[in-house]
Amino acid sequence: MILTDFMGHMTSTDSAEELHVFAKKIGLKREWYQTPGHGEEHAHYDLTTTRMKRKARMNGAVEVGPMELVKRAWWKKWNHTFRKTI
């Protein structure tokens, strides 16, 4: 599932690959993907215009609050699983 928040962040609940496929579908370039360690805390795409936010929702993205987006993001699950194996 693709999630967005009112601030324009977009991520996936399942995987980075799902997010990249969806981003391409709505016209975002792969090089716009923002990853931790490059000035960002979480992996995501930014939807910088109202048109892009609307396009994401029209293609199935679900708008949630920023805290919900972080809580349900794919990398949050991965980090949780990874920590359990250490």
C-alpha positions in Angstrom: 0.0 0.0 0.0 1.2 3.5 -0.9 0.9 6.1 1.8 1.1 9.9 1.7 0.8 12.6 4.3 -0.4 16.2 4.1 3.2 17.4 4.0 3.7 15.6 0.7 5.8 12.6 1.8 5.1 9.3 0.0 6.2 5.8 1.0 5.1 2.2 0.9 3.9 -0.2 3.6 5.4 -3.2 1.7 8.7 -2.4 0.0 11.0 0.1 -1.7 10.3 -1.6 -5.0 6.5 -1.1 -4.7 7.2 2.6 -4.0 9.5 2.9 -7.0 6.9 1.3 -9.3 4.1 3.5 -8.0 6.3 6.6 -8.3 7.2 5.8 -11.9 3.5 5.3 -12.6 2.6 8.8 -11.5 5.6 10.4 -13.2 8.3 10.7 -10.5 11.9 10.1 -11.4 13.9 7.5 -9.5 16.6 10.0 -8.7 14.1 12.0 -6.7 13.9 9.1 -4.1 15.3 10.4 -0.8 17.2 8.1 1.4 18.5 8.3 5.0 22.0 9.7 5.3 21.4 12.2 2.5 19.8 14.9 4.6 16.7 12.8 5.2 15.6 10.7 8.2 13.4 8.3 6.3 13.2 6.9 2.8 10.5 8.5 0.7 9.5 10.6 -2.3 8.3 14.2 -2.0 5.1 15.2 -3.7 5.9 18.8 -4.3 2.7 20.0 -6.0 -1.0 19.8 -5.3 -1.3 18.1 -8.7 1.1 15.4 -7.8 -0.6 14.8 -4.4 -4.0 14.5 -6.2 -2.5 12.2 -8.9 -1.1 9.9 -6.2 -4.5 9.6 -4.4 -6.3 9.1 -7.8 -3.9 6.2 -8.4 -4.6 4.6 -5.0 -2.3 6.2 -2.5 -3.9 6.6 1.0 -3.4 9.8 2.9 -2.6 9.4 6.5 -1.0 11.6 9.2 2.8 12.0 9.3 3.1 9.8 12.4 0.9 7.1 10.9 3.0 7.2 7.7 6.2 6.6 9.7 4.6 3.9 11.8 3.4 1.9 8.8 6.3 2.4 6.4 8.1 -0.6 5.0 11.5 0.4 6.4 10.0 0.6 9.9 9.0 -3.1 9.6 12.4 -4.0 8.2 14.2 -2.2 11.1 12.0 -3.9 13.6 12.7 -7.3 12.1 16.4 -6.6 11.8 16.7 -5.6 15.5 14.9 -8.8 16.5 17.6 -10.9 14.8 20.6 -9.2 16.5 
